[in-house]
C-alpha cells in the first residue's frame, strides 16, 4: 500500500492489525526474541504452551495446533476416516476451504442452504440431506456467530454422525455459555492474521474432548507417525511453527478485551445502522455472542455502494461474492438453483471495517458514508 500523503486524512483501516501490534509490541517482541534465542523453531516449548492455553480458553480438553485453518479441517476429516465417495454435509455459503478439504479427500460436499437472516447453515434442512454415505456434518460460524450447534448435534446424534465445527471465524464466540470450538466432536479454527485471534502468518488449531481422536490427529499432523520414523497412517506436514505460536501467546492476554471491544463496536454499528434505509444487518440469535470476525450488512446495488465508499476512504470486503455451489470447481456437486438463500446473500453482503482497534469516530464516518451512498 502506498504511504498516505501527510495531508490526506488517514484512510480507515479495514482491520487495524498495526494498532494491535503497537498495543502489544513489548510482549510480542519479547516472545519472538525468546524463540530466536532458544532456536527450537519447530515444536518448541511455545507450541505446547499455546495448546494448553487454548484448551483452557475453550474448555476443550485437547488442543492440537496446526499449520492453518484449512489444515485443521483436513486433519479432522482424515482422522474421522472420510474418504472416497463419502458425503460430508456443509454450508453452501462459506470460504472455499470448507468445501476444498472434503473434495481433496475424494469425498463429496453436500451443500445445505443458509438461514437468510443469520447467513449460517439452516439446521432444519440438514436431516433431509443425510444419506447412507454421509460421514460428517460440518457447520461454519460465519462472520463470527456460531451455527445452532445444539440442533445440529441432536440431528447428528440421531444418525450416529460426528460434527466438525468450522470455527475459523467464530473463535472466541459463545454458544449457550460455551466457547466455539468446544461444541461438537471436533472444532477447528484459523489464526490467519485477520481472524479474531490471528498470528503473523498461517496457523490454526483443532479441539476435541475425545482423547483417541486427539492422538490420531497429533499423528496425522506429523506425517502419520506414531513414533519417530514409524509411519502407521497417512499424514501431512501440518505443524504450526513455534514463532507463530509465540505470537498467538502474546496476543491471548488481550483477546478477551478485544472480544468485548468488538461487541461494543458491533452494538454501535447496529444502533447507527438502524436509522439507515436500505441496510439490513446479519441477525444475531439469543443463544450466544458472536466473535464479530466481520461486521457484515446487506445492501442493494452493492457495486455502486462499494465504489462510493472507496471514494471517501472507506474500505469494504465481500464475504463472499459467490456461494460455493456456483464456483467453477464445485458447481458439479449441486444444481445452480439449489441453496437460493446463499445465492441471494452472495449478491448483497458487504463487510464494513471492524477490529478491536477501530476508532468510534471512524465507525461513525463509515456509517455516514454508507447512509450517503444509499440515498445517492
Ligand atoms: C479462513 C477460513 C478457513 C481457512 O483458514 P486458513 O487458516 O486461511 O487456512 C476455513 N474456513 C473458514 C470459514 C474461514 O473463514
Boltz pocket constraint, residues with backbone or C-beta under 6 A from the ligand:
constraints:
  - pocket:
      binder: B
      contacts: [[A, 67], [A, 68], [A, 69], [A, 70], [A, 71], [A, 94], [A, 95], [A, 97], [A, 98], [A, 140], [A, 166], [A, 168], [A, 169], [A, 189], [A, 190], [A, 191], [A, 192], [A, 202], [A, 203], [A, 204]]
      max_distance: 6.0
